[in-house]
Amino acid sequence: MDLNIKDKVALVTGGSKGIGLAVARALAKSGATVAILARGAETLQTARASLVGEGLNVRDYVCDVSKASEIKTAFDKVISDFGKVDILVNNAGTSRAMAFETVTDEIWQADLDLKLFAAIRMSRLVWPGMKERKWGRIINVLNTAAKAPPAASAPTSVSRAAGMALTKVLAGEGGEHNILVNALLVGLIVSDQWVKRHAATAPNIEFSDFTRNLAKGVPLGRMGTTEEFANLACFLASDLGSYITGTAINVDGGRSPVV
């Protein structure tokens, strides 16, 4: 199956590990030139070295996407190196969940800057070039709490819900320019955050048993992989998904109560 993205340039935020790294790898394996952005220089360089070692065309850019100035600087460097951005994957973020009354203004602002405003700012930068070329793909990586926020899920569920609204707004405006905008909502996916949580909370349990316990409420009976997530992201980034826009797709094995 030819994804037809061999002449495309992709930019992936939070691209140094986990889901972001898997998406970057999948896009590069499909022929795209990929720019990966992340805050940690060492982790970022390690990720790039790994991808380049696989024969993939990837460059890395240190960028804290919660800061507008760093977003603009990194974007300008990508444009200088590659001349364009065809595919944007807004993946950077955390899953901070707390009881509402414990969330301070500072925590709210930091969460919105990292997840919502980073996506707004980066999308605003890539938008003119996508309009001019009449081709663009924006994928916002959210989580299923955007549709079904449980108690004590602030601030992340609120910022993710706003990201879903942003997705719909951009899809409506981008359609006539062949800019397709979709959201992928993460469920239980095996990634670095779960490895760290396992080490912190259940080091005496095998990781396979740890993930199996987590997945008891998942109809498929297991956690997903970053590769499975990346496969769908690649499809949406390609011409094969050319009639899909304005959607928010659960990637959760059927776990979310909301479709």
Residue pairs with C-beta under 8 A, 6 or more apart in sequence:
1 240
3 30
3 31
3 234
3 235
3 237
3 238
3 239
3 240
4 238
4 239
4 240
5 27
5 30
5 31
5 32
5 86
5 87
5 234
5 237
5 238
5 239
6 30
6 31
6 32
7 31
8 31
8 32
8 33
8 86
8 87
8 237
9 32
9 33
9 34
9 35
9 78
9 82
9 83
9 84
9 85
9 86
9 87
10 24
10 27
10 28
10 32
10 33
10 34
10 35
10 85
10 86
10 87
10 88
10 89
10 237
11 34
11 35
11 37
11 75
11 78
11 85
11 87
11 88
11 89
11 122
11 126
12 20
12 23
12 24
12 27
12 34
12 35
12 36
12 37
12 89
12 91
13 20
13 37
13 38
13 63
13 65
13 89
13 90
13 91
13 92
13 118
13 122
14 20
14 37
14 38
14 65
14 91
14 92
14 93
14 141
15 21
15 23
15 24
15 34
15 35
15 36
15 37
15 38
15 44
15 47
15 60
15 89
15 91
16 36
16 38
16 40
16 43
16 44
16 46
16 47
16 60
17 38
17 43
17 47
17 191
17 192
18 191
18 192
18 193
18 226
19 91
19 141
19 186
19 189
19 191
19 226
19 229
19 230
20 36
20 38
20 89
20 91
20 92
20 141
21 36
21 47
21 51
21 226
22 225
22 226
22 227
22 229
22 230
23 89
23 91
23 226
23 229
23 230
23 233
23 234
24 34
24 36
24 47
24 51
24 58
25 51
25 54
25 56
25 230
26 227
26 230
26 231
26 233
26 234
27 34
27 87
27 89
27 230
27 233
27 234
27 237
28 34
28 51
28 56
28 57
28 58
29 54
29 56
30 234
30 238
32 57
32 86
32 87
32 237
33 57
33 58
33 82
34 51
34 56
34 57
34 58
34 59
35 58
35 59
35 60
35 61
35 78
35 81
35 82
35 85
36 44
36 47
36 48
36 51
36 58
36 59
36 60
36 61
37 44
37 60
37 61
37 62
37 63
37 65
37 74
37 92
38 44
38 47
38 60
38 62
38 63
38 92
39 62
39 63
39 64
39 65
40 62
41 62
44 60
44 61
44 62
45 60
47 60
48 58
48 59
48 60
51 58
52 58
59 78
59 81
61 74
61 77
61 78
62 74
63 70
63 71
63 73
63 74
64 70
65 71
65 92
65 114
65 118
65 121
65 122
66 110
66 113
66 114
66 117
66 118
67 113
68 117
68 121
71 118
71 121
71 122
71 125
72 121
72 125
75 85
75 122
75 125
75 126
78 85
79 85
84 129
84 133
85 125
85 126
85 129
85 130
86 130
86 133
86 135
86 136
86 137
87 136
87 137
87 138
87 139
87 237
88 122
88 123
88 126
88 136
88 137
88 138
88 139
89 138
89 139
89 141
89 233
89 237
90 118
90 119
90 122
90 123
90 138
90 139
90 140
90 141
90 163
91 141
92 114
92 115
92 118
93 114
93 115
93 141
93 156
94 111
94 114
94 156
95 143
95 156
95 193
96 107
96 111
96 155
96 156
97 145
97 152
97 153
97 154
97 156
97 157
98 107
98 152
98 154
98 155
99 152
99 154
100 152
100 154
103 154
103 155
107 155
108 155
111 155
111 156
111 158
111 159
112 155
112 159
112 162
114 159
115 156
115 159
115 160
115 163
116 159
116 162
116 163
116 166
119 140
119 163
119 166
120 166
123 138
123 166
123 170
126 136
126 138
127 136
127 174
127 179
129 136
130 136
130 174
130 177
130 179
131 174
131 177
131 179
134 177
134 178
135 178
135 179
136 174
136 177
136 178
136 179
136 180
137 179
137 180
137 181
137 236
137 237
137 238
138 167
138 170
138 174
138 179
138 180
138 181
138 182
139 181
139 182
139 183
139 184
139 233
139 236
139 237
140 163
140 164
140 166
140 167
140 181
140 182
140 183
140 184
141 183
141 184
141 186
141 233
142 160
142 163
142 164
142 183
142 184
142 185
142 186
142 248
143 156
143 157
143 160
143 185
143 186
143 187
144 185
144 186
144 187
144 250
144 252
144 255
144 256
144 258
145 153
145 156
145 157
145 160
145 161
146 157
146 160
146 161
146 163
146 164
146 183
146 185
146 248
147 161
147 164
147 185
147 248
147 250
147 256
147 258
148 256
148 257
148 258
149 157
149 158
149 161
150 157
160 185
163 183
164 183
164 185
164 248
167 181
167 182
167 183
167 246
167 248
168 246
170 179
170 181
171 180
171 181
171 182
171 245
171 246
172 246
173 179
174 180
174 181
174 245
175 245
180 236
180 241
180 242
180 244
180 245
181 245
181 246
182 236
182 241
182 244
182 245
182 246
182 247
182 248
182 249
183 247
183 248
183 249
184 229
184 232
184 233
184 236
184 248
184 249
184 251
185 248
185 249
185 250
185 251
185 252
185 256
186 229
186 251
186 252
187 218
187 224
187 250
187 251
187 252
187 253
187 255
187 256
188 211
188 214
188 215
188 218
188 223
188 224
188 252
188 253
188 255
189 223
189 224
189 225
189 226
189 228
189 229
189 251
190 211
190 223
190 224
190 225
190 226
191 226
194 210
194 211
194 214
194 223
195 207
198 205
198 207
198 210
198 211
202 210
205 213
211 222
211 223
212 222
214 223
215 221
215 222
215 223
215 253
217 255
218 252
218 253
218 254
218 255
219 253
219 254
219 255
220 253
220 254
221 253
222 253
223 253
224 251
224 252
224 253
228 251
229 251
232 249
232 251
235 241
236 244
250 256
250 258
250 259
